[in-house]
Amino acid sequence: MEFFKQISKAVSHTGIGRRLLLHIILFSSVVTLLATAVQLFTDYQRDISLIEGRLGDIQSSHLSAISASLWNLDTKQLYIQIEGIRHLPDVDAVAIYELSESVINPLVIELGKFQDTNAIVREYFIFKPDTNDKQVIGVLKVQASLQDVYARLLDKAVVILLSQGVKTFLVSMFILFIFYRLVTVHLSEIANHLARYKIVEPAPRLALQRKQLDDKDELDQVVEAFNQLTDNLVSAYDNLQSINKALADDVAARKRAEREVRRLNLELEERVQRRTAELEAANKELGSFCFSVSHDLRAPLRRIDGVCQVLQERLVDDLSGKSRHFFDRITQESQSMSEMIDSFLQLSRATQSELNVDSANVSLIVEKLVNELQENNKDRQVSVIIEPDIWADIDRRMMTVLLNNLLSNAWKYTEKESAAVIEFGHYEEESGQQVLFIKDNGAGFDMKYADRLFTPFTRLHRQDEFEGVGIGLATVQRIVARHGGHIWAESAPDSGAVFYFTLWEMHSHSSSDTHRLPVINKA
């Protein structure tokens, strides 16, 4: 609003600006704009007529051949024919739609993308060939884009405007002459006066050598403002001298403060480097500790298992059913302990190993893991749905471990289903964040225990129902976190489960946000 007030004030003010504006409007604007508008409108009408003519020729030159090919369902020939139409100037989309009530899936062929704006669309009925009853068997739809027309008009406008540049140059020369007469001479006089002015030796007051006007214009205002400025400068110069001394003292104090800040920053950087080195050393020691503990625990387990086997072989004839049961229990528990050690070591590696990230087709990894599960469980019939070509930036080794854990869980918890279904896919949130999911129709779980899902060695089902040590989902959560993502689940008892996870999130989530509103329907 203030801008328009200033423009209105400048136009209504009697001075150089108003006179200069009148000369520009009268001499250049009408000559350039009217000629350009008339020429562009004429060219637009001509181009539209040409396009209409081409669309009219299609009916006479192509429709009979298309009718014969459509009646014979010769799709190859139909593609060749509509491709030929599409190569006509300005034609960017062609489609054929078969019309038949007796056909369940009518033939549809489309080349190009139809749009609602900036295009001319024509539809032609395709009649049954070699008959007189004019039976309609399809529709030919042709779209001619106006984008090239607009581009040609734009190029023409550029050419016209360039050609009008000569006229504009003449206008500019005229304006320059007027401006010189009205302004430049007096501005030079003002500039010479300013060049001679010294604040320590004030010159006489400025006055222009020209005929005085009834109303003061901008130059008169400049002269008055300059004279007022010189008066103010003299008084301000004295104040500045006293301020400079105070400023010098302040600058010295600021420099001392900056030196202190730099010293503190250096000290802070040294502390950060020390803490970082200590943290890296602690992580290495933790990894070594996990490996050492896992190795040291395996040895006595192997010895226990070996001793049990030797005793069973030696006492095979003397063992009662109860004793043999105890030996079997020892062997089973040893194997469970070994599996737990493997899982513990896997969890440690998931949090400490270095990432090697590149772009990969996650769908192919899922397909490979599913094939392995089916090969190892040939007695089961599981329907697996894999959405193709889902790409993501991942560490392939870690992502294989993550997907293997989720797929193995889905495989395990659907083993009691007569028609087991497992699905892998993705969707995008409104923010553009990609969300991947693995869904099954298995046993499911109660959502009130969802906060325990990713806790190591915690299980939501009894061991006699489904085997496991409770470390798989904890490993999954850590791998997702290493990929800058978030994992959550949705389920209900006997209604299957869906595990969602993101990678490289564009916005963070609270640690308490263990589940979001789902967009995938239950199986």
Salt bridges, closest charged atoms under 4 A:
ASP43 OD1 - ARG46 NH1 3.85
ASP43 OD2 - LYS156 NZ 2.69
ASP47 OD1 - ARG46 NE 3.65
ASP47 OD2 - ARG152 NE 3.80
GLU52 OE1 - ARG122 NH2 2.70
GLU83 OE2 - HIS87 ND1 3.43
ASP90 OD2 - ARG54 NH1 3.25
ASP90 OD2 - ARG152 NH2 3.67
ASP217 OD1 - ARG210 NH2 2.79
ASP220 OD1 - ARG210 NH2 2.91
GLU224 OE2 - LYS216 NZ 2.32
ASP231 OD2 - ARG205 NH1 3.33
ASP250 OD2 - ARG254 NE 2.89
GLU260 OE2 - ARG263 NH2 2.44
GLU267 OE1 - ARG263 NH1 3.61
GLU267 OE2 - ARG271 NH2 2.76
ASP296 OD1 - HIS295 ND1 3.65
ASP342 OD1 - ARG298 NH2 2.33
ASP358 OD2 - ARG396 NE 3.15
GLU375 OE2 - LYS378 NZ 3.16
GLU387 OE2 - HIS426 ND1 2.77
GLU429 OE2 - ARG516 NH1 2.38
ASP464 OD1 - ARG462 NE 3.19
GLU465 OE2 - ARG462 NH2 3.54
GLU490 OE2 - LYS522 NZ 3.64
GLU505 OE1 - HIS509 NE2 3.22
GLU505 OE2 - ARG516 NH2 2.99
ASP513 OD2 - HIS509 ND1 3.54
ASP513 OD2 - ARG516 NE 4.00
